[in-house]
Amino acid sequence: MQNQCGYPIVRAIDVGYGNTKFVKDRYINSKDIDCSIFPSLAPKASSSSFAMSDGFRDRRDTSRVLVAGVEYEVGPDSAMALGGTESGRVLIESYCETDTYQALVNGALLRMDVDHVDVLVLGLPMSTWKSRKEYLKDAMTGKREISVDREVFIERCIIAPQPLGGFYDHGMKNGSIRSMKDEVNLVIDPGFWTLDWVLAAGVTPIDQRSGAVNNGGVADLLRAVRDQLAIDFDTSEGEVGSIEKIDQRLRNGEPQRLFGRESERPHKEYLKIAQARAADALRKMMASIGSTGDIDNIILVGGGQHIYADLIREQFPRHEIQIAENPVFSNVRGFQIIGEQVAKNSIRQAA
């Protein structure tokens, strides 16, 4: 199937542990890739009246999706649908095999508003890419019932190592993709649950020097800040609440707040607490990478760059660290580029 301009329909989804990013639309003959994002939360749907507008409350921005006969609520406001006993995000290695993952994919497909996708590109962390890529590809290919009244057919699914998406995105944006294909490239992707890295000769990963640390991502760092906030305000961790708010304030350089007042501890001290927690994951990364003299390019992608950027510079003092533009979307934009290249190659081979 092709779109109205005669091109194959290619879409990309990056289902992260923290957020789900997806390509909502793609403008042919344009550099623009229209991306969107929502939290990686998929509570079971309910008939609560709070989901509907009643004149003084707006309907929350979520969609109902279907997985194995059960409806889930996903979208930007999905946190509002969480029940008091629901834990929220799923932080396990077998994440891609869960109903939550399937619901998030279906939510992204629903918001793309397409009935057929010729090439769908998804990503997996380096810790699970080899072991689960075939499972995920098979699970995603074919007809998908994404809601009670909507189906999408996936013609072909490609599973990419997550950091490789950031490589393609950065290389295409700054025009260096051709030269980088003849160089040694290190892409570091601090995600919500994992710290991933790919060392590649051009675009071919060197397995022995690539990897991931589970529980080495931003969530663990934010928990360290949460623990300190509980001490600073003489309260429990439960009272501190969402680590997302902690992350937002770290990202924006704002003071941490609790009980309606600002902490007396400066923002920079909380940032250092988060960075100190990253030391073990970084040691494992550096041990895996080994010597650094042969590395030509180091690219930092992903949503955790606001915490990791200075740490990466300390680890590689003789390199220039390149930070991807709007890095939270770097992997999914790169996935889209990979998918479009695959689609073009298929057209050439069929000609």
Beta strands, then each sheet from edge to edge (+ up, - down):
strand 1: 10-15
strand 2: 19-26
strand 3: 33-39
strand 4: 63-67
strand 5: 70-74
strand 6: 116-117
strand 7: 119-124
strand 8: 142-147
strand 9: 150-154
strand 10: 157-161
strand 11: 184-190
strand 12: 194-201
strand 13: 204-205
strand 14: 211-214
strand 15: 257-258
strand 16: 261-262
strand 17: 297-300
strand 18: 321-323
sheet 1: 3+ 2- 1+ 7+ 10+
sheet 2: 4+ 5-
sheet 3: 6+ 9+ 8-
sheet 4: 13+ 12- 11+ 17+ 18+
sheet 5: 13+ 12- 14+
sheet 6: 15+ 16-
end
